[in-house]
Amino acid sequence: MPFIVDVTALRKSYAGGFEALKGVDLQIEEGEILALLGPNGAGKTTLISTICGITTATSGTVKVGGHDTVTDFRAARAMIGLVPQEINLEPFERVQNTVKFSRGLFGKPANPALIEKILRQLSLWDKRDSQIRELSGGMKRRVLIAKALSHEPRVLFLDEPTAGVDVELRRDMWEIVADLKRDGVTIILTTHYIEEAEAIADRVGVIAQGEILLIEDKEKLMARMGKKELEVQLSEPLREIPSSLVSDVLRLKKDGSALIYSYDTRGERTGITKLLADVAAAGLILRDVETRQSSLEDIFVGLVHEGDAP
Ligand SMILES: Nc1ncnc2c1ncn2[C@@H]1O[C@H](COP(=O)(O)OP(=O)(O)OP(=O)(O)O)[C@@H](O)[C@H]1O
């Protein structure tokens, strides 16, 4: 099946010569949720804006639903819904009218039943006659999503949908995204919140300094790069690791209360039995042991940090 979004060798230099995208390739399958993670200034918004045809690429091609976003702009744009980072709504307009108007801009005939469905899905139906200025920040974000969905796009871009919203609303947003996926909408979102990618994405892309450093199925990524740690809590804190135990995979917790042992979950042997025997032989008394899996956050920080290296 052809990709619903197909980006090839995309470059963008802004006036002044700053290269915000340095040859990005990105293929997205219909119906998936892709989370793009990256530090400030990585190029996430530039990438989304270029795919949506709001920013002009310096070179490279973008196809959405098989339509080139330059030579076949209208057909490509009709397939795309974009929820921008900034709230750019008309304060005196009413919710329902704003959403209807957005649909009209795409030359689509009025469809009150669809607008009602969208407003209900986003819990905005009760607010349909409110003026935008009367809404809370979270409600305004929902209106942005409703506008973006009004022309029935197949691909929805959400640029930091939950930046600055409270925990409850963030969870509501995640449910909204899951609902849209069930309706078959492909979703690409940018985020600074790793737990957001962990919670909702099928695939995760990491972008830094205008390049995609990695793009992979979330579960596989976590299994492949995941390391485990064993924390051996001691009954008496230590000042330093006893010489018989010194190794590159063992470190002392800052307060000296525990030894932290890293091991690879894929290895045939974890080395834990030997470690515990060595700990006992060194005369240390254990209080407790705990294991933990490294998170997407550890993976992300490691990658972006590597990207900074000269
Ligand atoms: N119109 C512009 N003119 C010149 N430089 C720009 C312009 N827009 C963005 N940039 C630069 O391009 C780089 C990428 O910006 P972009 O907004 O795409 O990053 P981002 O990953 O979305 O960041 P954030 O997470 O902070 O939103 C930044 O260094 C930014 O300063």
The ligand as a Gaussian input file, in Angstrom:
#p B3LYP/6-31G(d) Opt

LIG

0 1
 N       10.625000      31.990000       9.883000
 C       11.818000      31.624000      10.318000
 N       12.932000      32.307000       9.939000
 C       14.169000      31.932000      10.357000
 N       14.407000      30.879000      11.172000
 C       13.337000      30.174000      11.574000
 C       11.995000      30.496000      11.188000
 N       11.158000      29.606000      11.747000
 C       11.925000      28.758000      12.458000
 N       13.237000      29.089000      12.360000
 C       14.371000      28.387000      12.979000
 O       14.367000      27.043000      12.531000
 C       14.700000      26.156000      13.615000
 C       13.608000      25.115000      13.779000
 O       12.455000      25.741000      14.290000
 P       11.104000      24.954000      14.550000
 O       10.076000      25.927000      15.006000
 O       10.776000      24.107000      13.374000
 O       11.545000      24.008000      15.768000
 P       10.661000      23.102000      16.714000
 O       11.317000      21.773000      16.747000
 O        9.230000      23.125000      16.317000
 O       10.877000      23.833000      18.102000
 P        9.876000      24.002000      19.376000
 O        9.888000      22.686000      20.060000
 O       10.565000      25.051000      20.169000
 O        8.536000      24.400000      18.867000
 C       14.914000      27.044000      14.835000
 O       16.303000      27.258000      14.972000
 C       14.192000      28.328000      14.481000
 O       14.830000      29.431000      15.102000

